[in-house]
Amino acid sequence: MSAVAVTPVSAEPNVEFKNAVREQRSLMAPFDRVCLGWLARNMPGWVKSDHLTLLGLGAMLVAGICYALANRWPLLLLAVNFCLALNWFGDSLDGTLARHRNKQRPRYGFYVDHIIDAFGILFVLCGLAISGYMSWTIALATLVVYFLLSIDVYLATYTIGTFRLSFYKFSPTELRILLAIGNIRVLIRPTVHVLGNRYPFFDAGAAVAMGLMALILIVSVVRNTRTLYRSERI
């Protein structure tokens, strides 16, 4: 039997990694820039970017737990809103702080930040499904569409070199605000009437969100494919 040569795979990351151009055009982008800039300038020296990243992850984990228990204690929906604010603080400020202190780790930061975002949305949707405020079918379908849109963003970041932080004036900041408003609405009235039928408010909201995300995904895929095709004509 002839031996097959196996090329060892290096554990070292690609040293030719290049930062993508960050594209942020959301409604709250000016507010974010002012607030995050001020916070970064006034943050105590002992606070590191990793601390903020872990705070953002922990906030989403606690938010998921609060959602899961909210069917028994509805006021926990307000605790979710507090967790969303903490998540904005940690998730949005970690990169700003690193850039302000000129202590950036582009590969590490990009990977860790976005894998944590994936776990965060998983915690939230699972918590909602466990609570009964959202059906498991809608929760899983929303998760799939969200992940597909995320995959498109990350592939475009690598192949095109532009990292889109917002779509049509919406970014994670706006989504957190909408979710917080939805929590208050559910605390007051957890269901909604659609065409004579009653549905959980979050089911109806997620269905609309899925439709919009699916449309954005299709448009983005077509645009990115066309851009790459034109740049690499044979």
JOBELUR-V383527 format. One record per pair of residues at least 24 apart in sequence whose C-alpha atoms are under 6 Angstrom apart, sorted by sequence separation. I is the first residue (numbers start at 0). J is the second residue. D is the distance in Angstrom with one decimal. If there is no record, write none. Layout:
# JOBELUR-V383527
i = {I;I}
j = {J;J}
d = {D;D}
This chain:
# JOBELUR-V383527
i = {58;58;55;55;54;55;52;51;52;52;51;48;35;39;63;67;59;63;66;70;66;60;64;67;63;67;132;133;141;148;133;80;76;22;25;19;20;21;22;23;19;20;22;23;26;19;25;24;25;25}
j = {82;86;86;89;89;90;89;89;90;93;93;93;92;96;122;126;119;123;126;130;127;122;126;129;126;130;199;201;209;216;202;179;182;162;165;160;161;162;163;164;161;162;164;165;168;162;168;168;169;170}
d = {4.9;5.5;4.1;4.5;5.5;5.0;5.5;4.2;5.7;6.0;5.4;4.5;5.9;5.0;4.9;4.3;5.2;4.4;4.9;5.3;5.4;5.7;5.9;5.1;4.3;4.4;6.0;5.5;5.9;5.6;5.2;5.3;5.7;5.9;5.7;4.6;4.7;4.9;4.8;5.1;5.1;5.8;5.8;5.5;5.2;5.7;3.8;5.8;5.0;5.8}
